[in-house]
């Protein structure tokens, strides 16, 4: 048992270092910049005997803290997007989410099927952006018709990245 403690401690230290790195990459706000965000959608079966299905998807949240409407522009999206890049208008002193209303359609660059994409967005000054991974359902038995009620079972913050580096 005593031989396992250093290993467990090392794993915990590495996990905390990794978590700290994610926090430093994902500040609570990024204001007025060109940013890169991850976009994805999945369908997974987690319970084989009953074949329950839950999903993961990204959500982008934009808060306009100014007194004038602001436009977020999707400048570019990696291959595999369901819709081409677009624009999203956020009214004054309001918050918009890619999960609400027509925001996903308007901003575009959303994944088609199980894909991982990157959007390059132009965020105007006065708009704060956050990104997160959301697990949602309800867990539906495979082959059963979908229900009209969708529940969010929780989310994890994702980084909003200001610049990319060339490989190597």
VEXDREN-2710 file (C-alpha; in Angstrom, 1 decimal):
% VEXDREN-2710
k/r/px/py/pz
1/UNK/0.0/0.0/0.0
2/UNK/2.8/2.4/0.9
3/UNK/4.4/1.9/-2.5
4/UNK/1.2/3.2/-4.2
5/UNK/1.1/6.5/-2.3
6/UNK/3.9/8.2/-4.3
7/UNK/2.4/7.0/-7.6
8/UNK/-1.0/8.4/-6.5
9/UNK/0.5/11.6/-5.3
10/UNK/2.4/12.0/-8.7
11/UNK/-0.8/11.4/-10.6
12/UNK/-2.6/14.0/-8.5
13/UNK/0.2/16.6/-8.9
14/UNK/0.1/16.1/-12.7
15/UNK/-3.7/16.3/-12.8
16/UNK/-3.6/19.6/-10.8
17/UNK/-0.8/21.0/-13.1
18/UNK/-2.9/20.1/-16.1
19/UNK/-6.0/21.6/-14.6
20/UNK/-4.1/24.8/-13.8
21/UNK/-2.9/25.0/-17.3
22/UNK/-6.4/24.8/-18.6
23/UNK/-7.5/27.5/-16.3
24/UNK/-4.7/29.8/-17.5
25/UNK/-5.8/29.1/-21.1
26/UNK/-9.4/29.8/-20.3
27/UNK/-9.8/33.0/-18.5
28/UNK/-13.3/34.0/-17.4
29/UNK/-13.4/36.5/-20.2
30/UNK/-11.7/37.6/-23.4
31/UNK/-12.8/41.0/-24.6
32/UNK/-12.3/42.6/-28.1
33/UNK/-10.0/40.2/-30.0
34/UNK/-9.7/37.6/-32.7
35/UNK/-10.0/34.2/-31.0
36/UNK/-10.1/30.5/-31.8
37/UNK/-12.8/28.2/-30.3
38/UNK/-13.4/24.5/-30.5
39/UNK/-16.7/23.3/-31.9
40/UNK/-18.0/19.7/-31.7
41/UNK/-21.0/17.4/-31.3
42/UNK/-21.1/13.7/-30.4
43/UNK/-23.5/10.8/-29.8
44/UNK/-22.3/8.1/-27.5
45/UNK/-23.8/5.0/-26.0
46/UNK/-22.7/4.7/-22.4
47/UNK/-24.9/1.9/-21.1
48/UNK/-24.7/-1.2/-23.3
49/UNK/-27.4/-3.4/-21.6
50/UNK/-30.1/-0.7/-21.9
51/UNK/-28.3/1.2/-24.7
52/UNK/-28.8/4.7/-23.2
53/UNK/-27.5/7.6/-25.2
54/UNK/-26.2/10.9/-24.0
55/UNK/-24.5/13.6/-26.1
56/UNK/-21.7/16.1/-25.8
57/UNK/-21.7/19.5/-27.7
58/UNK/-19.9/22.8/-27.5
59/UNK/-21.6/26.0/-26.4
60/UNK/-20.3/29.5/-27.1
61/UNK/-21.6/32.3/-24.9
62/UNK/-21.3/36.0/-25.8
63/UNK/-22.2/38.9/-23.4
64/UNK/-22.5/42.4/-24.8
65/UNK/-21.9/44.7/-21.9
66/UNK/-22.2/47.9/-24.0
67/UNK/-25.2/50.1/-24.8
68/UNK/-25.0/49.3/-28.6
69/UNK/-25.5/46.1/-30.5
70/UNK/-22.3/44.2/-31.4
71/UNK/-21.7/41.8/-34.2
72/UNK/-19.6/38.6/-33.8
73/UNK/-18.1/37.5/-37.1
74/UNK/-17.1/33.9/-37.8
75/UNK/-14.0/34.7/-40.0
76/UNK/-13.1/31.1/-40.8
77/UNK/-14.0/27.5/-40.0
78/UNK/-12.0/24.3/-40.5
79/UNK/-13.4/21.7/-42.9
80/UNK/-16.5/19.7/-41.8
81/UNK/-18.9/22.5/-40.9
82/UNK/-22.6/22.0/-41.4
83/UNK/-23.1/25.7/-42.2
84/UNK/-20.7/28.3/-43.6
85/UNK/-19.2/31.0/-41.4
86/UNK/-21.7/33.7/-40.6
87/UNK/-22.5/36.6/-38.2
88/UNK/-24.2/36.8/-34.8
89/UNK/-25.7/40.1/-33.6
90/UNK/-25.8/40.5/-29.8
91/UNK/-28.2/43.2/-28.5
92/UNK/-27.0/45.8/-26.0
93/UNK/-26.5/44.5/-22.4
94/UNK/-27.6/41.0/-23.4
95/UNK/-26.1/37.5/-23.6
96/UNK/-26.4/35.2/-26.6
97/UNK/-25.6/31.5/-26.7
98/UNK/-25.1/29.2/-29.7
99/UNK/-27.7/26.9/-28.1
100/UNK/-30.5/29.5/-28.1
101/UNK/-32.8/30.5/-30.9
102/UNK/-31.1/31.0/-34.3
103/UNK/-27.7/31.9/-32.9
104/UNK/-26.1/28.6/-34.1
105/UNK/-27.5/29.0/-37.6
106/UNK/-26.5/32.7/-37.8
107/UNK/-22.9/32.2/-36.5
108/UNK/-22.4/29.1/-38.6
109/UNK/-19.3/26.9/-38.5
110/UNK/-21.1/24.3/-36.5
111/UNK/-20.1/20.7/-36.9
112/UNK/-21.9/18.2/-39.0
113/UNK/-22.1/14.9/-37.2
114/UNK/-19.3/13.7/-34.9
115/UNK/-16.6/16.3/-35.9
116/UNK/-14.1/18.5/-34.2
117/UNK/-13.8/22.0/-35.7
118/UNK/-12.1/25.3/-35.0
119/UNK/-13.8/28.6/-35.6
120/UNK/-11.8/31.9/-35.9
121/UNK/-14.0/34.6/-34.5
122/UNK/-13.8/38.4/-34.5
123/UNK/-15.0/39.5/-31.1
124/UNK/-15.7/43.3/-30.9
125/UNK/-14.6/45.4/-28.0
126/UNK/-17.1/45.2/-25.1
127/UNK/-18.2/41.6/-25.8
128/UNK/-17.0/38.8/-23.5
129/UNK/-16.8/35.3/-24.9
130/UNK/-16.8/32.0/-23.0
131/UNK/-16.7/28.4/-24.4
132/UNK/-17.8/25.2/-22.7
133/UNK/-18.5/21.5/-23.3
134/UNK/-22.1/20.5/-22.4
135/UNK/-23.4/17.0/-21.7
136/UNK/-27.1/16.7/-22.5
137/UNK/-29.9/14.3/-23.0
138/UNK/-32.3/12.8/-21.8
139/UNK/-30.7/9.4/-22.0
140/UNK/-32.9/7.8/-24.6
141/UNK/-33.0/4.0/-25.3
142/UNK/-31.5/3.2/-28.7
143/UNK/-34.1/3.1/-31.3
144/UNK/-36.6/5.0/-29.2
145/UNK/-38.1/8.2/-30.5
146/UNK/-36.5/11.3/-29.1
147/UNK/-38.4/13.2/-26.4
148/UNK/-39.2/16.9/-26.6
149/UNK/-37.4/17.7/-23.4
150/UNK/-33.6/18.2/-23.4
151/UNK/-31.7/18.3/-20.1
152/UNK/-28.2/19.7/-19.5
153/UNK/-26.4/17.4/-17.1
154/UNK/-23.5/19.8/-16.6
155/UNK/-20.7/21.5/-18.5
156/UNK/-16.9/22.0/-18.4
157/UNK/-15.1/25.2/-19.4
158/UNK/-13.1/25.1/-22.6
159/UNK/-10.3/27.5/-23.5
160/UNK/-10.8/30.5/-25.8
161/UNK/-7.5/30.8/-27.5
162/UNK/-6.0/34.2/-28.7
163/UNK/-3.3/32.9/-31.0
164/UNK/-2.1/29.6/-32.6
165/UNK/1.4/28.4/-33.0
166/UNK/2.9/26.6/-36.0
167/UNK/3.6/22.9/-35.5
168/UNK/7.1/21.9/-34.4
END
